Amino acid sequence: MDVKNHRKQLAEYLTNKQKQTTVRSQETAVPPRVRTTRVPASRKTAVKTYARRLKTATIYDLPNEIILKIFGYLSIGELLSVAQVCHLWHLLSSDNLLWKPLLQSCVPSQVGSQQLGDLKSSNLKSSFMQRCIEMRNKRILKLLKKNNPYTGVIHCKDVENAFKFGGISWQIVMTDTSGNEHCLQHQDISYHLMSVSVRWFSLKMIPANNVKKLSLYSCNPLFHDSKTGKVVSNGPYQRSLLYSMDHKLSSALDKLKPVGTDENLKVFALEDGITIGVWKEGGEIAFIAIAAGLPGLVKKCIMGTASKMYQSPKEKSLACLPESTYGLYGYSCTIQLRTMKQEIWDQQFTNVECPNSDIRNGFAQFHLMKETDRTDTSKDLNFHGRLMLLKIKL
């Protein structure tokens, strides 16, 4: 009996011992060795970028044919805008497949498929733009109907209508010594019997001694509405150079004597009818004004380029007055006294004469009236309020 109990206890002891050994071996077992590789940071970034591109796509992932199809729904002004986004869009937006229907709709009766030429070699975008310029100029010049019998130039009212119809504006571009351009659109324009007066003024103009180059342009819109004839708003425009000073402005002003001055301003008269006002304190430009003569003014505005002024082939400069043994007779003369906005006095003189003795050094002196014909006249002068710029020192 003791033997049986001893065997039973021994069997239970061995069973418990085996269970404890199995649990202890599982707790202290060494995990299998795993091989790891460090991924470079640049490769990680590339993988993340690739994964991101798989999730989102942009218009640059589209084929060029699809982008051309999208561009086909854009207007002319929008095509010119997208051309400034990048080099690819500039090339695609200039494709002849986009501009061929536009050119055909612009001149359907004169330009056929044969006259358009080979699509691969012709630049239809340039042809379309040139055609728009020609049609615009033709419409504007058609408004200049007749000349004034007293002045011999186009009626100022016709010139005003041409400027308003064409949407022509004026722009001053001042280039400083650092090469930065400061552009300013005109704030005021007035039409007179023989000239047009234009003004620019601002309290944020740069000092005169910082102006390295001064240029005057006319801005001429390219597109007009086919139904109303009005200028397309926010459309592209063409610049025409009217005046350019390629040397430093301060050096030109130092050689001139002010034509007017007070406790705040000095006013200088430059060539080509340009007047500049400069603040005495600080030396900034207060205003710029120009009085442009009407003869040939509209053509100069619409037929020039951004780098070259328009020169009429019919214009011939006379080096001197024609020779005459007895002088000059049967001439007409018109004189007008005015401010930038107000006409004070104007009068036409006919059959004026200049004896040969009054022709000196290429100039003729005409006597318009006798001393006994002179009369005193008085008139209240109303200067425009916007001339009075205030420079407040805080």
GUZA-282485 format. One line per field, with one value per residue (C-alpha): x, y, z negated; residue number from 1; residue in three letters. Coordinates in steps of 0.25 Angstrom, whole numbers, plus 2048, in hexadecimal, padded with zeros to 3 digits. Example, Ala and Ser with C-alpha at 12.3 -4.5 7.8 and 13.67 -1.06 7.14 Angstrom:
2
x = (831; 837)
y = (7EE; 7FC)
z = (7E1; 7E3)
rotor = (1; 2)
ronu = (ala; ser)
END
This chain:
394
x = (800; 80C; 812; 805; 804; 813; 812; 805; 80C; 819; 810; 809; 816; 81D; 810; 811; 81F; 81E; 813; 81C; 828; 81F; 81A; 827; 82D; 822; 825; 834; 834; 83C; 834; 839; 842; 83C; 844; 841; 846; 846; 83F; 846; 83E; 83E; 838; 82D; 82A; 829; 820; 817; 816; 813; 808; 803; 803; 7FB; 7F0; 7EF; 7F1; 7F3; 7F0; 7FF; 7FC; 7F3; 7F7; 7F9; 7ED; 7E4; 7EA; 7E8; 7D9; 7D7; 7DE; 7D4; 7C9; 7D0; 7CE; 7D9; 7DD; 7DD; 7E6; 7F0; 7F0; 7F3; 7FE; 805; 804; 810; 818; 80F; 802; 808; 80C; 7FE; 7F6; 7FD; 7F9; 7F4; 7E8; 7E3; 7E5; 7E0; 7D1; 7D3; 7DA; 7D0; 7C4; 7CC; 7CD; 7C4; 7C3; 7D1; 7D9; 7D6; 7DC; 7E7; 7EB; 7ED; 7F9; 7FF; 7FB; 809; 811; 807; 805; 7F7; 7F7; 7FF; 7F7; 7EA; 7F0; 7F5; 7E7; 7E0; 7EA; 7E7; 7D8; 7D9; 7E2; 7D8; 7CC; 7D3; 7D9; 7CB; 7C6; 7D0; 7C7; 7CB; 7D5; 7D2; 7D2; 7D9; 7E4; 7E5; 7E6; 7DB; 7D0; 7D3; 7C5; 7C8; 7D5; 7CE; 7C4; 7CF; 7D6; 7CA; 7C5; 7D3; 7D4; 7E2; 7E9; 7F6; 801; 80E; 819; 824; 830; 838; 847; 845; 83E; 830; 825; 81A; 80E; 803; 7F6; 7F1; 7E7; 7E2; 7E1; 7DB; 7D9; 7DB; 7DB; 7E9; 7EE; 7EB; 7EF; 7F2; 7F7; 7FD; 7FD; 7FF; 805; 80D; 816; 825; 82F; 833; 842; 83F; 838; 842; 838; 82B; 821; 814; 80A; 7FC; 7F5; 7EC; 7E2; 7E2; 7D4; 7C7; 7B9; 7B4; 7A5; 7A7; 7B4; 7B9; 7C7; 7C7; 7CA; 7D6; 7DB; 7EA; 7EF; 7FA; 804; 809; 815; 813; 81F; 82C; 836; 842; 84B; 849; 83E; 846; 851; 846; 840; 84D; 84F; 841; 83C; 82F; 823; 81B; 81E; 818; 81B; 818; 81A; 823; 81E; 826; 823; 82A; 829; 81D; 814; 817; 816; 81B; 818; 822; 820; 82B; 82B; 82F; 831; 825; 81D; 810; 80A; 80D; 805; 806; 7FF; 7FF; 7FC; 7F0; 7F7; 7FA; 7F7; 7ED; 7F6; 802; 7FA; 7F5; 7FF; 80C; 813; 818; 826; 825; 81D; 814; 819; 810; 816; 80F; 815; 821; 828; 82B; 83A; 836; 82B; 829; 831; 829; 82D; 821; 81E; 813; 804; 7F7; 7F9; 7F0; 7F3; 7EB; 7EF; 7E9; 7EB; 7E7; 7EA; 7EA; 7DB; 7D6; 7D6; 7D9; 7DA; 7DB; 7DB; 7DD; 7E5; 7E4; 7ED; 7F8; 805; 814; 81D; 82B; 832; 82B; 830; 83D; 844; 83A; 82E; 823; 81D; 80E; 807; 7F9; 7F3; 7F7; 7FA; 7ED; 7E5; 7E9; 7DF; 7E0; 7D7; 7D4; 7CF; 7CF; 7D8; 7D3; 7DE; 7DB; 7DA; 7E3; 7EE; 7F0; 7F7; 7FA; 806; 804; 80F; 80B)
y = (800; 809; 806; 80A; 817; 81A; 817; 820; 82C; 82A; 82A; 837; 83E; 83A; 840; 84D; 84E; 84C; 857; 861; 85F; 861; 86E; 873; 870; 877; 884; 884; 880; 889; 88F; 88C; 896; 8A0; 8A7; 8B6; 8C0; 8CF; 8D7; 8E4; 8F1; 8F5; 8E8; 8EA; 8F7; 8F2; 8E7; 8F0; 8FA; 8EE; 8E9; 8F7; 8F8; 8EB; 8F1; 8FF; 903; 912; 918; 916; 907; 908; 906; 912; 90E; 90F; 91C; 922; 91D; 925; 931; 930; 935; 942; 950; 958; 95F; 953; 94C; 958; 957; 948; 94A; 951; 946; 93D; 939; 92D; 935; 940; 936; 92F; 93C; 941; 934; 937; 92D; 937; 944; 93F; 940; 94D; 953; 94D; 953; 961; 962; 957; 95D; 960; 955; 947; 93A; 93B; 949; 945; 93C; 930; 92F; 92A; 936; 942; 949; 94C; 952; 95E; 95F; 960; 96A; 972; 972; 977; 982; 986; 985; 98E; 998; 999; 99B; 9A6; 9AE; 9AD; 9B7; 9C2; 9C8; 9D6; 9E1; 9EE; 9F9; A03; 9FA; 9F0; 9E4; 9DA; 9DF; 9DD; 9D6; 9CC; 9C9; 9C8; 9BE; 9B6; 9B5; 9B1; 9A7; 9A0; 9A0; 9A7; 9AA; 9B0; 9AA; 9B0; 9A6; 9AB; 9A2; 9A4; 9A2; 994; 990; 98F; 995; 99E; 99E; 9A9; 9AA; 9B8; 9BE; 9CA; 9CD; 9D9; 9DC; 9EA; 9F1; 9ED; 9E4; 9D9; 9DB; 9CF; 9CF; 9C5; 9C8; 9C0; 9C2; 9B5; 9B9; 9B6; 9C1; 9C8; 9C5; 9B6; 9B6; 9B0; 9AF; 9B5; 9AF; 9B3; 9A9; 9A8; 99C; 997; 98B; 980; 97A; 981; 97A; 976; 97A; 987; 98C; 98F; 98B; 97D; 980; 97B; 976; 977; 984; 989; 994; 99F; 9A7; 9B6; 9BC; 9B6; 9BD; 9B3; 9BB; 9BF; 9C8; 9D0; 9D3; 9D9; 9E1; 9E7; 9ED; 9F4; A00; 9FF; A05; A06; A05; A08; A04; 9F5; 9F2; 9F4; 9F2; 9EF; 9EE; 9E3; 9E0; 9DB; 9E3; 9DC; 9E3; 9DD; 9E2; 9DF; 9E1; 9EA; 9E1; 9D3; 9D5; 9CB; 9CD; 9D4; 9D3; 9D1; 9D8; 9D8; 9E0; 9D8; 9DF; 9D9; 9D7; 9C9; 9C6; 9BA; 9B3; 9B5; 9AE; 9A2; 99F; 99F; 994; 992; 995; 99F; 9AB; 9AC; 9B5; 9B9; 9B7; 9C4; 9CD; 9D5; 9DE; 9EC; 9F0; 9FF; A07; A08; A14; A20; A2D; A35; A2D; A23; A27; A21; A19; A15; A14; A0F; A12; A0C; A10; A05; 9FD; 9EE; 9EE; 9FC; A03; A12; A18; A14; A1C; A19; A23; A22; A28; A2B; A2F; A30; A39; A34; A3D; A35; A27; A24; A18; A0F; A15; A1E; A29; A2B; A38; A34; A41; A4F; A57; A5E; A51; A4C; A4B; A47; A3B; A35; A27; A1F; A13; A06; 9FD; 9EE; 9E9; 9DD; 9E6; 9EA; 9DE; 9DF; 9D9; 9D8; 9D7; 9CF)
z = (800; 7FD; 80A; 812; 80B; 80D; 81C; 81D; 816; 81F; 82C; 827; 823; 831; 838; 831; 833; 842; 843; 83B; 844; 851; 84C; 848; 855; 85C; 854; 856; 865; 86E; 879; 887; 88D; 898; 8A2; 8A3; 8AE; 8AC; 8B7; 8BC; 8B9; 8C7; 8CB; 8C1; 8C6; 8D4; 8D0; 8C9; 8D5; 8DE; 8D5; 8D4; 8E3; 8E4; 8DC; 8E2; 8F1; 8F7; 904; 908; 907; 913; 921; 92A; 933; 926; 922; 930; 930; 923; 928; 934; 92B; 926; 92B; 933; 926; 91E; 928; 927; 918; 917; 920; 915; 90B; 910; 91C; 91F; 91F; 927; 932; 931; 931; 93D; 945; 953; 950; 946; 94E; 95C; 959; 952; 95E; 968; 960; 95F; 96F; 975; 982; 985; 97E; 983; 97F; 98B; 987; 978; 97D; 977; 968; 965; 96B; 969; 95C; 95C; 94E; 953; 960; 957; 94E; 95A; 961; 954; 954; 962; 960; 953; 95A; 966; 95D; 955; 961; 967; 95C; 960; 96B; 96E; 96A; 963; 96E; 964; 95E; 96A; 961; 95D; 955; 946; 944; 94F; 947; 93A; 940; 946; 939; 931; 93C; 93C; 92D; 92E; 921; 91E; 915; 90F; 90C; 903; 902; 8F5; 8F3; 8EE; 8FB; 8F5; 8FD; 8F7; 900; 8FF; 907; 90A; 900; 909; 918; 91F; 92D; 933; 940; 945; 93A; 92F; 921; 918; 90A; 900; 8F1; 8E4; 8D6; 8D8; 8E3; 8E3; 8E1; 8EE; 8EC; 8EB; 8F9; 903; 90F; 912; 91D; 921; 928; 92D; 929; 934; 932; 93C; 93C; 93D; 93C; 949; 946; 93E; 943; 935; 92F; 929; 91A; 914; 921; 927; 92C; 935; 930; 93A; 936; 937; 92F; 929; 921; 920; 916; 908; 905; 8FA; 904; 90E; 903; 8FE; 90C; 90C; 905; 8FE; 906; 8F9; 8EA; 8DC; 8CE; 8D1; 8E0; 8EB; 8F9; 905; 914; 91C; 92B; 932; 929; 91C; 90F; 902; 8F4; 8E9; 8DA; 8D4; 8C7; 8CA; 8D9; 8DD; 8EA; 8E7; 8F5; 903; 90F; 91E; 928; 935; 942; 94A; 958; 95A; 94B; 94D; 957; 94D; 942; 94A; 955; 94C; 945; 937; 93B; 947; 949; 955; 960; 96C; 979; 97E; 973; 978; 96F; 974; 971; 974; 979; 988; 98E; 993; 998; 993; 986; 982; 985; 984; 978; 96D; 95E; 952; 944; 937; 929; 91F; 912; 911; 911; 914; 921; 91E; 92C; 93A; 947; 956; 95F; 96E; 979; 96F; 975; 972; 97A; 97E; 974; 969; 96D; 965; 962; 968; 960; 965; 95C; 960; 95B; 958; 953; 952; 945; 947; 948; 93B; 92F; 921; 91D; 90F; 90C; 8FF; 8FF; 8F9; 8F7; 8F6; 8E7; 8EA; 8ED; 8DF; 8D9; 8CA; 8C4; 8B5; 8AC; 89F)
rotor = (1; 2; 3; 4; 5; 6; 7; 8; 9; 10; 11; 12; 13; 14; 15; 16; 17; 18; 19; 20; 21; 22; 23; 24; 25; 26; 27; 28; 29; 30; 31; 32; 33; 34; 35; 36; 37; 38; 39; 40; 41; 42; 43; 44; 45; 46; 47; 48; 49; 50; 51; 52; 53; 54; 55; 56; 57; 58; 59; 60; 61; 62; 63; 64; 65; 66; 67; 68; 69; 70; 71; 72; 73; 74; 75; 76; 77; 78; 79; 80; 81; 82; 83; 84; 85; 86; 87; 88; 89; 90; 91; 92; 93; 94; 95; 96; 97; 98; 99; 100; 101; 102; 103; 104; 105; 106; 107; 108; 109; 110; 111; 112; 113; 114; 115; 116; 117; 118; 119; 120; 121; 122; 123; 124; 125; 126; 127; 128; 129; 130; 131; 132; 133; 134; 135; 136; 137; 138; 139; 140; 141; 142; 143; 144; 145; 146; 147; 148; 149; 150; 151; 152; 153; 154; 155; 156; 157; 158; 159; 160; 161; 162; 163; 164; 165; 166; 167; 168; 169; 170; 171; 172; 173; 174; 175; 176; 177; 178; 179; 180; 181; 182; 183; 184; 185; 186; 187; 188; 189; 190; 191; 192; 193; 194; 195; 196; 197; 198; 199; 200; 201; 202; 203; 204; 205; 206; 207; 208; 209; 210; 211; 212; 213; 214; 215; 216; 217; 218; 219; 220; 221; 222; 223; 224; 225; 226; 227; 228; 229; 230; 231; 232; 233; 234; 235; 236; 237; 238; 239; 240; 241; 242; 243; 244; 245; 246; 247; 248; 249; 250; 251; 252; 253; 254; 255; 256; 257; 258; 259; 260; 261; 262; 263; 264; 265; 266; 267; 268; 269; 270; 271; 272; 273; 274; 275; 276; 277; 278; 279; 280; 281; 282; 283; 284; 285; 286; 287; 288; 289; 290; 291; 292; 293; 294; 295; 296; 297; 298; 299; 300; 301; 302; 303; 304; 305; 306; 307; 308; 309; 310; 311; 312; 313; 314; 315; 316; 317; 318; 319; 320; 321; 322; 323; 324; 325; 326; 327; 328; 329; 330; 331; 332; 333; 334; 335; 336; 337; 338; 339; 340; 341; 342; 343; 344; 345; 346; 347; 348; 349; 350; 351; 352; 353; 354; 355; 356; 357; 358; 359; 360; 361; 362; 363; 364; 365; 366; 367; 368; 369; 370; 371; 372; 373; 374; 375; 376; 377; 378; 379; 380; 381; 382; 383; 384; 385; 386; 387; 388; 389; 390; 391; 392; 393; 394)
ronu = (met; asp; val; lys; asn; his; arg; lys; gln; leu; ala; glu; tyr; leu; thr; asn; lys; gln; lys; gln; thr; thr; val; arg; ser; gln; glu; thr; ala; val; pro; pro; arg; val; arg; thr; thr; arg; val; pro; ala; ser; arg; lys; thr; ala; val; lys; thr; tyr; ala; arg; arg; leu; lys; thr; ala; thr; ile; tyr; asp; leu; pro; asn; glu; ile; ile; leu; lys; ile; phe; gly; tyr; leu; ser; ile; gly; glu; leu; leu; ser; val; ala; gln; val; cys; his; leu; trp; his; leu; leu; ser; ser; asp; asn; leu; leu; trp; lys; pro; leu; leu; gln; ser; cys; val; pro; ser; gln; val; gly; ser; gln; gln; leu; gly; asp; leu; lys; ser; ser; asn; leu; lys; ser; ser; phe; met; gln; arg; cys; ile; glu; met; arg; asn; lys; arg; ile; leu; lys; leu; leu; lys; lys; asn; asn; pro; tyr; thr; gly; val; ile; his; cys; lys; asp; val; glu; asn; ala; phe; lys; phe; gly; gly; ile; ser; trp; gln; ile; val; met; thr; asp; thr; ser; gly; asn; glu; his; cys; leu; gln; his; gln; asp; ile; ser; tyr; his; leu; met; ser; val; ser; val; arg; trp; phe; ser; leu; lys; met; ile; pro; ala; asn; asn; val; lys; lys; leu; ser; leu; tyr; ser; cys; asn; pro; leu; phe; his; asp; ser; lys; thr; gly; lys; val; val; ser; asn; gly; pro; tyr; gln; arg; ser; leu; leu; tyr; ser; met; asp; his; lys; leu; ser; ser; ala; leu; asp; lys; leu; lys; pro; val; gly; thr; asp; glu; asn; leu; lys; val; phe; ala; leu; glu; asp; gly; ile; thr; ile; gly; val; trp; lys; glu; gly; gly; glu; ile; ala; phe; ile; ala; ile; ala; ala; gly; leu; pro; gly; leu; val; lys; lys; cys; ile; met; gly; thr; ala; ser; lys; met; tyr; gln; ser; pro; lys; glu; lys; ser; leu; ala; cys; leu; pro; glu; ser; thr; tyr; gly; leu; tyr; gly; tyr; ser; cys; thr; ile; gln; leu; arg; thr; met; lys; gln; glu; ile; trp; asp; gln; gln; phe; thr; asn; val; glu; cys; pro; asn; ser; asp; ile; arg; asn; gly; phe; ala; gln; phe; his; leu; met; lys; glu; thr; asp; arg; thr; asp; thr; ser; lys; asp; leu; asn; phe; his; gly; arg; leu; met; leu; leu; lys; ile; lys; leu)
END
